[in-house]
């Protein structure tokens, strides 16, 4: 190695010692900074570690390669390959045992002098040392020496063999006869023993990679390639080998040695070293000439065995230990992902750890785990305040709880779905009441007779008010007062429909809000009820509601004060009452009390104080607008409010948009804000036209919700959702994917049965008489060939189990459905995919309750135990 870049070798048995090889050998011990082992003058390797020089050996000049003896004894024994082809055994340290004394200084001399390129100790038979030499036309290039050999050269040894030796050696320390000679008339550039078999040696020859078997040296396995340098075996996968040529690395599988299974991306500069990580599976490090980075190739996901057409998955990374050029590196033999790097000049060393990529996994049940190297970490919040509340607020947790309560499945009393969601979200409450009122109106007999009105109901109030015609204006007295009101009110058929959708009135031409007021009183919404009464010009009823709210249990006594203020109402614009109410109403905390006085003090047609009070429910503001805004004002207000709801993703806006494209836009904003695909899926299915359900956004929400249910292992819930979806959207029903086919003609037996006519000779021609629900189809409807026989009753499949002898008790024991169907589960075709034997499902279940092997004589297949899906338990099972 004289004049070349340095190399590093870790001790195979001392994890704190390594050797630096260049013009001399230097033994270093690594330890923590400040420890007793590290003294003054140590070399810092990192913030935590430093190296201490223990010994220097400069007795072996012309070094070209070095290999460390793999066994414990003798300690610190090194083999050094020289420029003249000699291999010298030397030592570092203070070992003085007899074995070491006998071996140190021993030389192994080839017949013809040429450079020694590589050395490799046999990991099992440690007496064997392989040396790879340059080409000589009359000699072998792979010599395997036995270091325990006592053979001495003859007296007539040529002086040429020892003229490059720097020391005078005893003739007994020189060995000239190798144990094996391989690779004639070729050069050997790299060597490694195969870990799977200590008798196999892989050599990178001049034109090929060759595998030599010491048991039969006359034969070899080889493959022609240029990638012959730096051959090294993966310590975790003994059939995987890496080699390189110039800037390209080839990965080989020794089981399929014809070609590389993978060629890594070529580097712009030639490579000088490749090395597998000894502590990490499939991690290969490469170093290029004059480079300050080390490239890492992670092949841990490579499938094994590697197929011809399979491309392994490689993750490429680069690490930079420091700024200067890197001379060499070496993985630590036991510390995970740790290496020592030496610079190309001045022997500057660095202790460097390659940090693993962190793989993060967040389960569908809010558990957080991550993997780093060999460790798997589970995130557990220990006694942290507010953690449980944060998890409870997470939308995934909410959707999971709602799915367990069958949220969204109530199709009769639709409004109850908000109670299944917990009843605490005002937006969900508004949404499900909107859908409930739409459903009521759509099912109204009178609207059904009018035909086109049913679809208008789901188009939203925005589209309904645009078609307003025949609006009439009226004025009537305040209830309980003879004085006529100066507030104009507007009436039309479309406005009445809008009021019904808002929930204020029930079916009929008259605007009667009494039923609505009673429901609000039952829910103890006193302020809202009083406001609705006042908007219907019934000031006496509003005062009565406020007094009732003040005297109710846990009522607000301040409502009496508000009732007193209402009782003094006058329409005199210059009155003190009007002046004080206008200035003091904004100090009221309840928004409904505030809009009551805003209404009483507003000019006709100018109700901004009511219409733009954002704390008041959208349905109440829209109902107020339908009664008091003209045909010119109403559409403008509705359009403006609709746009606000769509931008905010407020579900109260569904009342305005309906289940239309505007409704999908609003729901998209809501899902973007909350991630609640569950509510989006169920609501879009309620009465939506087919065009809306075909919207890719709606399909995306539905599929994501189905995937969520599967991830939670709520397979029953997902099946219920699919059934629910199929009822509301018939186009979503999937086609039959699995069917029983005839062995002879290949046609579907179940399909042929389902399309047969149910009268006349439809069933009698197959030997079935009477009701089709008691069918007996024992032959293929397509080719008339008989169906297979049941292994237990020996009757043809298609024969109902009730007609088979001795099955009455098994039917009772299986507790199957009592409904009389064409194909009860008892009669289903069942068979084993392994042995192909089967029969009626009822018979098979009864048999395997008491037996483990197949019922067919001579068959030892354990059919039922092969079905591993039976071990999976759905999370929603009780």
C-alpha positions in Angstrom: 0.0 0.0 0.0 3.0 2.3 -0.2 2.0 5.5 -1.9 -1.7 4.4 -2.0 -4.7 5.5 0.0 -5.2 4.1 3.5 -7.5 1.2 4.3 -9.3 0.2 7.6 -9.7 -3.2 9.1 -11.8 -3.8 12.3 -10.7 -6.5 14.6 -13.0 -9.6 14.2 -13.0 -10.2 18.0 -12.3 -6.8 19.7 -15.1 -4.3 18.9 -12.9 -1.4 20.2 -9.8 -2.1 18.0 -9.0 -1.4 14.3 -6.0 -1.2 12.1 -5.1 1.6 9.6 -3.0 0.3 6.7 -1.0 2.5 4.4 2.8 2.6 4.4 2.7 1.0 7.9 0.2 -0.8 10.2 -1.3 1.2 13.1 -3.4 -0.4 15.7 -5.9 1.9 17.4 -8.3 1.4 20.3 -11.6 3.4 20.3 -13.3 4.5 23.5 -15.5 7.2 24.9 -14.1 10.7 25.4 -12.7 11.2 28.9 -12.5 7.5 29.9 -9.5 6.0 31.5 -8.7 4.1 28.3 -8.3 7.4 26.3 -5.2 9.3 27.4 -3.7 12.6 26.5 -2.8 12.7 22.8 -5.7 10.7 21.6 -7.3 11.4 18.3 -10.9 12.7 18.6 -13.3 10.7 16.3 -16.6 12.3 17.2 -18.2 14.2 20.1 -18.4 11.0 22.1 -15.5 8.9 21.0 -11.7 9.1 20.6 -9.0 6.7 19.4 -5.7 5.8 21.1 -2.7 4.5 19.1 -1.6 1.2 20.7 1.1 -0.1 18.3 2.8 0.5 15.0 4.3 -2.1 12.7 6.6 -0.9 9.9 8.4 -4.2 9.3 6.5 -5.1 6.1 7.2 -2.7 3.3 5.6 -2.8 -0.2 2.1 -3.6 1.3 -0.7 -4.1 -1.2 -3.3 -5.8 0.9 -4.0 -6.9 4.4 -6.3 -9.5 6.0 -7.0 -10.1 9.7 -6.9 -13.7 11.1 -10.5 -14.7 11.9 -9.9 -16.7 15.1 -9.2 -15.5 18.7 -5.8 -17.1 18.9 -3.3 -16.0 17.9 -4.4 -12.5 18.7 -3.8 -9.6 16.3 -2.3 -11.9 13.6 -2.3 -10.2 10.2 -1.5 -11.4 6.7 0.2 -8.8 4.5 0.4 -9.2 0.7 3.4 -7.5 -0.9 4.3 -6.1 -4.3 6.5 -9.1 -5.1 3.7 -11.6 -4.4 4.9 -12.7 -1.0 2.4 -13.1 1.8 3.9 -12.3 5.3 2.4 -13.1 8.6 2.9 -10.3 11.2 1.4 -9.2 14.5 0.3 -6.2 16.4 0.2 -6.2 20.1 2.0 -8.0 23.0 1.0 -11.6 22.4 3.9 -13.9 23.2 2.3 -17.3 23.1 4.0 -20.2 21.3 1.5 -20.3 18.4 1.9 -16.7 17.6 5.7 -16.9 17.8 5.7 -19.8 15.3 3.5 -18.0 12.8 4.8 -14.4 13.0 7.4 -13.8 10.3 6.4 -16.7 8.2 6.5 -16.1 4.5 4.6 -17.7 1.6 6.4 -17.2 -1.7 5.0 -17.9 -5.2 7.1 -19.5 -7.9 7.2 -16.2 -9.9 7.3 -12.8 -8.4 4.3 -10.5 -9.2 2.0 -8.3 -7.2 -0.4 -9.7 -4.6 -3.8 -8.1 -5.1 -6.0 -9.6 -2.5 -6.1 -11.9 0.6 -8.9 -13.9 2.2 -8.9 -16.1 5.3 -11.2 -19.1 5.3 -13.8 -18.3 8.0 -14.1 -22.0 9.1 -10.8 -23.7 8.4 -8.7 -20.7 9.5 -5.4 -22.4 8.5 -6.3 -21.7 4.8 -5.3 -18.3 3.4 -6.2 -17.5 -0.2 -4.0 -15.1 -2.2 -4.9 -13.5 -5.5 -1.9 -12.5 -7.8 -1.4 -10.8 -11.1 -1.2 -12.9 -14.2 1.9 -15.0 -15.2 1.9 -17.0 -18.3 3.4 -20.1 -16.6 1.9 -19.9 -13.1 -1.4 -19.9 -11.2 -2.9 -16.7 -9.9 -5.0 -18.1 -7.0 -2.8 -19.7 -4.4 -4.2 -21.2 -1.2 -1.6 -21.5 1.5 -1.8 -23.6 4.7 -0.2 -21.5 7.4 0.5 -24.6 9.5 2.6 -26.2 6.8 6.1 -27.3 7.9 7.4 -27.5 4.4 10.8 -25.8 3.8 12.2 -24.8 0.5 15.1 -26.6 -1.1 18.6 -25.2 -0.7 18.7 -24.1 -4.3 16.0 -21.5 -3.9 16.5 -18.8 -6.4 17.8 -15.6 -5.1 15.1 -13.9 -7.2 12.5 -15.1 -4.7 14.0 -13.3 -1.7 15.8 -10.3 -3.2 12.9 -8.0 -2.3 12.8 -9.1 1.3 13.8 -6.4 3.8 14.9 -8.8 6.5 17.0 -11.9 6.7 14.7 -14.9 7.2 15.4 -18.3 8.4 14.8 -20.9 5.6 12.3 -22.7 7.9 10.0 -19.7 7.9 9.6 -19.6 4.1 6.9 -21.8 2.4 6.9 -22.2 -1.4 4.5 -25.0 -1.9 0.8 -23.9 -1.8 -1.9 -26.3 -0.8 -4.0 -25.5 -3.9 -3.2 -23.7 -7.1 -6.1 -22.3 -9.1 -6.7 -20.0 -12.0 -3.9 -20.7 -14.4 -2.9 -18.1 -17.1 -5.2 -15.4 -15.6 -5.1 -12.6 -13.1 -7.0 -12.5 -9.8 -8.2 -9.1 -8.6 -10.5 -10.0 -5.7 -11.3 -13.0 -3.5 -13.9 -14.1 -0.9 -14.9 -17.4 0.7 -18.5 -18.3 0.3 -20.2 -18.4 3.7 -22.6 -21.2 2.7 -19.8 -23.7 2.1 -16.2 -23.2 3.4 -14.9 -25.3 0.5 -16.1 -22.8 -2.2 -14.0 -19.8 -3.2 -15.3 -16.9 -5.3 -12.6 -15.2 -7.3 -12.8 -12.1 -9.5 -10.5 -13.2 -12.4 -9.4 -11.0 -15.3 -12.5 -11.8 -17.5 -15.0 -13.6 -15.3 -16.2 -14.4 -11.9 -15.3 -18.0 -11.0 -16.4 -20.3 -8.2 -13.7 -22.8 -7.3 -14.5 -26.0 -5.3 -11.5 -27.3 -3.3 -13.0 -30.8 -3.5 -12.6 -30.8 -7.3 -10.1 -28.2 -8.4 -10.2 -29.3 -12.0 -13.7 -27.8 -12.5 -15.1 -24.3 -11.9 -18.3 -22.4 -12.3 -17.9 -19.1 -14.0 -19.7 -16.3 -15.6 -18.2 -13.8 -18.0 -18.4 -10.2 -16.8 -16.3 -7.1 -16.3 -17.6 -6.6 -12.7 -14.7 -8.6 -11.1 -13.4 -6.2 -8.5 -14.3 -6.1 -4.8 -16.3 -9.3 -4.6 -18.0 -9.5 -1.2 -20.7 -11.8 0.2 -23.8 -10.4 2.1 -23.3 -11.8 5.6 -27.1 -11.9 6.1 -27.9 -13.6 2.7 -25.2 -16.0 1.7 -26.3 -16.4 -1.9 -26.1 -12.6 -2.6 -22.7 -11.2 -3.8 -21.7 -7.7 -4.9 -18.9 -6.8 -7.2 -18.0 -3.7 -9.3 -16.3 -2.5 -12.4 -15.3 1.2 -12.8 -18.4 3.1 -11.5 -21.0 0.3 -11.6 -22.0 -2.2 -9.0 -23.4 -5.6 -9.9 -25.5 -7.7 -7.5 -25.4 -11.5 -8.1 -27.5 -14.4 -6.9 -25.4 -17.5 -6.7 -28.4 -19.7 -7.3 -28.9 -18.1 -10.7 -25.4 -17.2 -11.6 -26.0 -16.6 -15.3 -26.4 -12.8 -15.0 -26.6 -10.1 -12.4 -30.0 -9.8 -10.8 -29.5 -6.1 -10.3 -27.1 -3.4 -11.6 -26.9 -0.3 -9.6 -26.8 3.2 -11.2 -23.4 4.0 -12.5 -21.3 6.6 -10.7 -19.3 9.2 -12.6 -16.0 8.2 -11.0 -14.5 4.7 -10.5 -15.4 2.9 -7.3 -12.6 2.0 -4.9 -14.6 0.0 -2.2 -18.0 -1.7 -1.7 -19.0 -3.3 1.7 -22.1 -5.0 3.1 -23.2 -3.8 6.5 -22.6 -6.6 9.0 -25.5 -5.5 11.3 -28.1 -4.5 8.8 -29.8 -6.8 6.3 -29.2 -5.8 2.6 -27.4 -2.5 3.2 -24.5 -2.0 0.8 -22.1 1.0 1.0 -20.0 2.2 -1.9 -17.2 4.7 -2.1 -15.9 6.4 -5.3 -12.5 7.8 -6.0 -11.8 11.4 -4.8 -15.3 11.6 -3.2 -16.5 12.9 0.1 -19.7 11.0 0.2 -20.6 7.4 0.8 -23.6 6.0 -1.2 -25.9 3.5 0.6 -28.2 1.1 -1.2 -30.9 -0.5 0.9 -32.0 -3.9 -0.5 -33.9 -5.2 2.5 -37.1 -5.4 0.4 -35.5 -7.6 -2.3 -37.7 -10.6 -2.8 -36.1 -14.0 -2.2 -35.7 -16.1 -4.1 -35.2 -13.5 -6.8 -37.2 -14.3 -9.9 -36.0 -13.7 -13.5 -38.5 -11.0 -14.2 -38.6 -9.5 -10.7 -36.9 -6.1 -10.2 -35.8 -5.7 -6.6 -36.7 -2.6 -4.7 -33.7 -0.4 -3.9 -33.6 2.7 -1.8 -30.6 4.9 -2.5 -29.1 7.3 0.0 -25.9 9.4 0.4 -24.1 10.3 3.6 -21.3 12.7 4.1 -19.1 12.1 7.2 -17.0 15.3 6.6 -16.0 17.8 3.9 -12.6 16.3 2.9 -12.0 13.4 0.5 -12.6 9.9 1.9 -9.8 7.4 1.6 -11.6 4.4 3.0 -14.3 3.2 5.4 -15.1 0.1 7.4 -18.4 -1.0 9.1 -18.2 -1.8 12.8 -18.7 -5.5 13.2 -21.3 -5.3 16.0 -22.5 -1.7 16.6 -25.5 -1.1 14.4 -24.9 1.1 11.3 -21.7 2.4 12.7 -18.5 2.9 10.6 -15.1 4.5 10.9 -14.0 6.7 8.0 -10.4 7.7 7.2 -9.5 10.7 5.0 -7.4 10.3 1.9 -4.6 12.4 3.5 -3.2 12.8 7.0 -5.1 9.8 8.5 -8.0 12.0 9.8 -10.5 9.5 11.2 -14.2 9.9 12.0 -16.5 7.7 14.0 -19.8 8.0 12.1 -23.3 6.4 12.5 -25.7 6.1 9.6 -29.1 6.9 10.9 -32.0 4.8 9.7 -34.9 6.1 7.8 -37.9 6.2 10.2 -41.0 4.4 9.1 -44.0 5.9 10.7 -47.3 4.0 11.0 -50.5 5.5 12.3 -53.2 2.9 12.8 -56.9 3.4 12.1 -57.5 3.3 15.8 -55.2 6.2 16.6 -52.2 4.1 17.7 -48.9 5.6 16.7 -45.8 3.4 16.1 -42.5 3.8 14.2 -39.6 1.6 13.3 -36.0 2.7 13.4 -33.4 0.0 12.7 -34.1 -3.0 14.8 -36.3 -1.2 17.2 -40.1 -0.8 17.1 -41.5 2.1 19.2 -45.0 2.6 20.4 -46.1 6.1 21.3 -47.8 6.1 24.7 -49.0 9.3 26.3 -48.4 8.8 30.0 -50.8 10.7 32.2 -50.8 13.7 29.8 -53.7 16.0 30.5 -56.0 16.6 27.6 -54.7 13.7 25.5 -58.0 11.7 25.8 -60.0 14.7 25.0 -57.9 15.4 21.9 -58.4 11.8 20.7 -62.1 12.0 21.4 -62.3 15.2 19.2 -60.5 13.5 16.4 -62.9 12.9 13.5 -61.7 9.3 13.0 -62.6 8.5 16.5 -66.0 10.2 16.1 -66.7 8.3 12.9 -65.7 5.0 14.5 -68.1 5.6 17.4 -70.9 6.7 15.1 -70.5 3.6 12.9 -70.9 1.4 15.9 -74.2 3.2 16.7 -75.5 2.7 13.1 -75.3 6.4 12.3 -76.9 7.3 9.0 -78.9 4.0 8.7 -82.2 5.4 10.0 -84.2 6.0 6.8 -87.6 6.5 8.3 -87.1 9.0 11.1 -84.1 10.6 9.4 -83.7 13.4 11.9 -82.8 10.8 14.6 -79.4 10.2 12.9 -78.1 13.3 14.6 -78.9 11.7 17.9 -76.9 8.6 16.8 -74.0 10.9 16.3 -74.2 12.1 19.9 -76.6 15.0 19.4 -74.0 17.6 20.3 -73.2 18.9 16.8 -75.6 21.7 15.7 -74.5 21.4 12.1 -75.3 17.7 12.0 -78.6 18.3 13.7 -79.5 20.9 11.1 -78.4 18.6 8.2 -80.5 15.7 9.3 -83.5 17.8 10.0 -83.2 19.3 6.5 -83.1 15.9 5.0 -86.0 14.8 7.1 -88.2 17.7 5.9 -87.1 17.1 2.3 -88.1 13.5 2.6 -91.5 14.5 4.2 -92.2 16.9 1.4 -91.1 14.4 -1.3 -93.5 11.8 0.1 -96.4 14.1 0.3 -99.2 12.7 -1.7 -100.3 16.0 -3.1 -96.8 16.9 -4.3 -96.4 13.4 -5.9 -99.6 14.0 -7.9 -98.0 17.2 -9.2 -95.1 15.2 -10.6 -92.3 17.7 -11.0 -92.5 19.1 -7.5 -90.9 15.9 -5.9 -87.5 16.6 -7.7 -87.8 20.3 -6.8 -87.8 19.4 -3.1 -84.2 18.1 -3.2 -83.0 21.0 -5.4 -82.9 23.3 -2.4 -84.6 26.6 -1.5 -82.2 28.5 -3.7 -83.8 26.9 -6.8 -87.3 26.8 -5.4 -87.5 30.6 -4.8 -86.2 31.3 -8.4 -89.4 29.7 -9.7 -91.7 31.9 -7.4 -94.8 33.1 -9.2 -98.1 34.5 -8.1 -96.7 36.1 -4.9 -99.3 38.1 -3.0 -98.7 40.8 -0.4 -100.8 41.0 2.7 -101.1 43.0 5.9 -102.8 41.7 9.1 -103.3 42.8 12.6 -101.0 41.9 15.5 -102.6 39.1 17.4 -104.5 40.4 20.4 -104.6 43.9 18.9 -107.1 45.6 16.7 -104.4 47.9 15.2 -103.3 46.9 11.7 -99.6 46.1 11.2 -97.6 48.2 8.8 -95.4 45.2 8.1 -96.0 43.6 4.6 -95.9 39.8 4.3 -95.6 37.8 1.1 -97.3 34.5 0.2 -96.8 32.0 -2.7 -96.9 28.3 -3.2 -93.1 28.2 -3.4 -92.6 30.2 -0.3 -95.0 27.9 1.6 -92.9 24.9 0.4 -89.7 26.7 1.6 -91.3 27.2 5.0 -92.1 23.5 5.2 -88.5 22.7 4.4 -87.4 25.1 7.2 -89.7 23.1 9.5 -91.8 26.0 10.5 -95.2 24.8 9.1 -96.7 21.4 8.3 -98.7 20.5 5.2 -101.5 22.8 4.2 -102.1 26.2 2.6 -102.3 28.1 6.0 -99.2 29.3 7.8 -99.7 27.7 11.3 -96.6 27.6 13.4 -98.3 26.4 16.6 -97.1 22.9 16.3 -93.5 24.1 15.7 -93.8 26.4 18.7 -94.9 23.5 21.0 -91.9 21.4 19.9 -89.5 24.3 20.7 -91.1 24.6 24.1 -90.6 20.9 24.8 -86.9 21.3 23.9 -86.8 24.4 26.2 -85.7 26.7 23.4 -87.7 29.6 24.9 -86.0 32.5 23.1 -86.2 30.8 19.7 -89.9 30.0 20.2 -90.6 33.6 21.2 -88.8 34.9 18.2 -90.8 32.6 15.8 -94.1 33.7 17.4 -93.1 37.3 17.1 -92.2 36.9 13.4 -95.7 35.6 12.9 -97.0 38.8 14.4 -98.2 37.1 17.6 -96.7 39.3 20.2 -99.0 38.0 23.0 -97.9 34.4 22.3 -94.2 35.5 22.4 -94.8 37.2 25.8 -96.5 34.0 27.0 -93.6 31.8 26.0 -91.1 34.1 27.7 -93.0 34.1 30.9 -93.3 30.3 30.7 -89.5 30.1 30.2 -88.8 32.3 33.2 -91.0 30.2 35.5 -89.8 26.8 34.3 -87.3 24.8 36.2 -83.8 26.3 35.9 -85.4 29.0 33.8 -83.9 32.5 33.2 -85.7 35.1 35.3 -84.4 37.8 32.9 -86.9 36.5 30.3 -89.6 38.2 32.4 -87.9 41.5 31.9 -87.7 40.9 28.1 -91.5 40.1 28.1 -92.1 43.3 30.0 -90.2 45.2 27.3 -92.1 43.5 24.5 -95.4 44.4 26.1 -94.7 48.1 25.7 -94.2 47.8 21.9 -95.4 50.8 19.9 -95.0 51.5 16.2 -94.5 55.2 16.9 -91.1 55.9 15.3 -90.3 58.8 17.6 -91.2 57.0 20.8 -88.8 56.5 23.7 -89.4 52.8 23.7 -88.3 52.5 20.1 -85.2 54.6 20.8 -84.1 52.6 23.8 -84.7 49.2 22.2 -82.6 50.2 19.2 -79.6 51.2 21.3 -79.8 48.5 24.0 -80.7 45.4 22.0 -77.1 44.7 21.1 -76.3 44.2 24.8 -78.5 41.1 24.9 -76.5 37.9 24.9 -79.1 35.7 23.3 -79.2 36.3 19.5 -82.9 35.5 19.3 -83.8 38.1 21.8 -81.6 40.5 19.9 -83.3 39.9 16.5 -86.7 40.2 18.1 -86.1 43.8 19.0 -84.3 44.3 15.6 -87.5 43.2 13.9 -89.7 45.5 15.9 -87.5 48.5 15.3 -86.8 47.9 11.6 -88.3 49.7 8.7 -90.4 47.5 6.3 -88.2 45.7 3.8 -85.0 46.6 5.7 -84.3 43.7 8.1 -80.5 43.4 8.0 -80.4 43.2 11.8 -82.4 39.9 11.5 -81.1 38.5 8.2 -77.4 38.9 8.9 -77.3 37.8 12.5 -74.9 34.8 12.1 -75.7 33.3 15.5 -79.3 32.7 14.4 -80.0 29.4 12.7 -79.9 29.5 8.9 -83.4 27.8 8.7 -84.9 30.6 10.8 -83.3 33.4 8.8 -84.4 31.8 5.6 -88.0 31.3 6.8 -88.1 34.9 8.0 -86.8 36.0 4.5 -89.5 34.0 2.8 -92.2 35.8 4.7 -90.9 39.4 4.7 -88.7 39.9 1.6 -90.1 40.8 -1.8 -89.6 38.8 -5.0 -86.7 41.1 -5.9 -84.9 40.9 -2.5 -85.4 37.2 -1.7 -83.3 35.6 -4.5 -80.5 38.0 -3.9 -80.4 37.3 -0.2 -80.6 33.5 -0.7 -77.8 33.5 -3.3 -75.5 35.6 -1.0 -76.2 33.3 2.0 -75.7 30.2 -0.2 -72.2 31.4 -1.2 -71.3 32.1 2.4 -72.4 28.6 3.4 -70.4 27.0 0.6 -67.2 28.9 1.4 -67.5 28.1 5.1 -68.5 24.4 4.6 -71.5 24.9 6.9 -73.9 22.0 6.7 -76.8 24.3 7.5 -76.5 25.5 3.9 -77.8 22.1 2.5 -81.2 23.6 3.1 -80.4 26.2 0.4 -78.3 24.1 -2.0 -80.2 20.9 -1.7 -78.6 17.7 -2.9 -77.4 19.2 -6.1 -74.0 20.2 -7.6 -74.0 23.2 -5.2 -74.6 20.8 -2.4 -71.7 18.7 -3.4 -69.5 21.8 -3.5 -70.6 22.7 0.0 -70.0 19.2 1.2 -66.6 19.3 -0.3 -65.7 22.3 1.7 -67.1 20.6 4.8 -65.0 17.4 4.2 -61.9 19.5 3.5 -62.4 21.2 6.9 -63.4 18.1 9.0 -62.5 15.0 7.1 -66.0 13.6 7.9 -66.5 11.3 4.8 -69.1 9.4 6.8 -71.6 12.2 6.9 -70.8 13.2 3.4 -71.5 9.6 2.1 -74.8 9.1 3.9 -76.2 12.5 3.2 -75.5 12.4 -0.5 -77.3 9.0 -0.8 -80.5 10.5 0.7 -82.7 11.2 -2.3 -79.9 12.5 -4.5 -80.4 12.3 -8.3 -78.2 9.9 -10.2 -76.1 12.7 -11.7 -75.0 13.8 -8.3 -74.1 10.3 -7.1 -72.0 9.9 -10.3 -69.9 12.9 -9.2 -66.3 11.6 -8.7 -66.1 13.5 -5.4 -69.1 11.7 -4.0 -67.7 8.3 -5.2 -64.4 9.2 -3.5 -66.1 9.9 -0.2 -68.1 6.7 -0.4 -65.1 4.5 -1.2 -63.0 6.1 1.5 -65.6 5.5 4.0 -65.9 1.8 2.9 -62.1 1.5 3.2 -62.3 3.0 6.7 -64.8 0.4 7.8 -62.6 -2.3 6.5 -59.5 -0.8 8.2 -61.5 -0.8 11.5 -62.4 -4.5 10.8 -66.1 -3.4 10.8 -66.9 -5.8 8.0 -70.5 -6.3 9.0 -70.9 -2.5 9.2 -69.4 -2.2 5.7 -71.8 -4.9 4.4 -74.7 -3.0 5.9 -73.5 0.2 4.3 -73.3 -1.5 0.9 -76.8 -2.9 1.3 -78.0 0.6 2.4 -76.3 2.1 -0.6 -77.7 -0.4 -3.0 -81.3 0.4 -1.8 -80.8 4.1 -2.3 -78.6 3.9 -5.4 -79.5 0.7 -7.5 -76.7 1.5 -10.0 -74.1 0.8 -7.3 -75.1 -2.9 -6.9 -72.1 -5.0 -8.1 -72.5 -7.7 -10.6 -72.1 -11.3 -9.5 -68.4 -12.1 -9.2 -68.5 -15.7 -8.0 -70.8 -18.4 -9.3 -71.0 -22.2 -9.5 -70.2 -23.4 -13.0 -70.9 -26.8 -14.6 -67.8 -29.1 -15.0 -68.9 -30.0 -18.5 -70.2 -26.9 -20.3 -68.8 -24.2 -17.9 -72.1 -22.3 -17.7 -73.2 -20.8 -14.4 -75.7 -23.1 -12.6 -77.0 -20.4 -10.3 -77.5 -17.9 -13.1 -79.4 -20.5 -15.2 -81.6 -21.2 -12.3 -82.4 -17.6 -11.7 -83.5 -16.9 -15.3 -85.8 -19.9 -15.5 -89.5 -19.1 -15.8 -91.5 -19.6 -12.7 -94.6 -21.0 -14.2 -95.7 -23.7 -16.6 -93.1 -26.3 -17.2 -90.3 -24.1 -15.9 -89.3 -26.3 -12.9 -91.1 -29.6 -13.7 -88.7 -30.3 -16.6 -85.9 -30.6 -14.0 -87.8 -33.0 -11.8 -89.3 -30.3 -9.5 -93.0 -30.1 -8.8 -95.0 -27.6 -6.8 -93.7 -24.3 -5.6 -90.4 -23.0 -7.0 -89.2 -22.4 -3.4 -88.8 -26.2 -3.1 -86.7 -26.6 -6.2 -84.7 -29.7 -7.0 -82.3 -28.9 -9.8 -80.0 -32.0 -9.9 -78.6 -31.4 -13.4 -77.0 -28.5 -15.3 -79.7 -26.3 -16.9 -77.4 -25.8 -19.8 -76.2 -29.2 -20.9 -78.4 -31.5 -18.7 -75.4 -33.3 -17.3 -75.8 -34.4 -13.6 -74.3 -32.2 -10.9 -71.7 -33.7 -8.5 -72.9 -35.8 -5.6 -72.6 -34.9 -1.9 -69.8 -36.9 -0.2 -72.1 -37.7 2.8 -75.7 -38.3 1.5 -74.5 -39.3 -2.0 -77.4 -37.4 -3.6 -76.8 -35.0 -6.5 -76.1 -31.5 -5.5 -79.2 -29.3 -6.0 -81.3 -31.8 -3.9 -82.6 -29.9 -0.9 -81.1 -31.1 2.4 -84.6 -31.6 3.8 -85.2 -34.4 1.2 -82.0 -36.2 2.2 -82.2 -38.9 4.8 -81.1 -38.3 8.4 -80.7 -34.5 8.1 -83.6 -33.3 10.2 -81.6 -33.1 13.5 -78.6 -31.5 11.8 -80.9 -28.7 10.5 -82.1 -28.0 14.0 -78.6 -28.2 15.4 -77.2 -25.8 12.8 -80.0 -23.3 13.6 -80.1 -22.0 10.1 -82.6 -19.5 8.8 -86.3 -20.4 9.0 -87.2 -18.5 5.9 -88.3 -20.7 2.9 -85.8 -19.6 0.2 -84.8 -21.1 -3.1 -81.3 -21.8 -1.8 -81.0 -21.9 2.0 -77.5 -22.2 3.4 -78.0 -25.9 4.1 -78.2 -26.5 0.4 -75.2 -24.5 -0.7 -72.5 -26.1 -2.8 -69.3 -26.4 -0.7 -66.0 -28.0 -1.6 -62.4 -28.1 -0.4 -59.9 -26.3 -2.7 -57.2 -28.8 -1.7 -58.8 -32.2 -2.3 -61.9 -31.0 -4.4 -64.3 -33.1 -2.2 -67.5 -31.5 -0.9 -71.2 -31.6 -0.6 -74.2 -29.8 1.0 -73.1 -27.1 3.4 -75.3 -28.4 6.1 -73.8 -31.9 5.8 -70.2 -30.6 5.8 -70.7 -28.4 8.9 -72.3 -31.3 10.7 -69.5 -33.7 9.7 -66.6 -31.4 10.7 -68.1 -30.8 14.2 -67.0 -34.3 15.1 -64.3 -35.0 12.6 -61.1 -33.3 11.3 -60.5 -35.3 8.1 -62.4 -35.3 4.8 -65.5 -37.5 4.7 -64.4 -39.2 1.5 -63.0 -42.7 2.1 -59.2 -42.8 1.8 -58.8 -39.0 1.8 -56.7 -37.7 4.7 -57.1 -34.0 3.9 -58.0 -31.8 6.9 -60.3 -29.5 4.9 -61.7 -27.3 7.7 -58.4 -26.6 9.2 -57.1 -25.2 5.9 -59.5 -22.2 6.1 -57.4 -19.7 8.0 -60.0 -16.9 7.5 -62.1 -18.5 10.2 -59.5 -17.2 12.7 -60.3 -13.6 11.9 -62.8 -12.0 14.2 -64.4 -8.7 13.0 -64.1 -5.8 15.5 -67.8 -5.1 15.3 -68.9 -8.6 16.3 -70.5 -8.9 19.7 
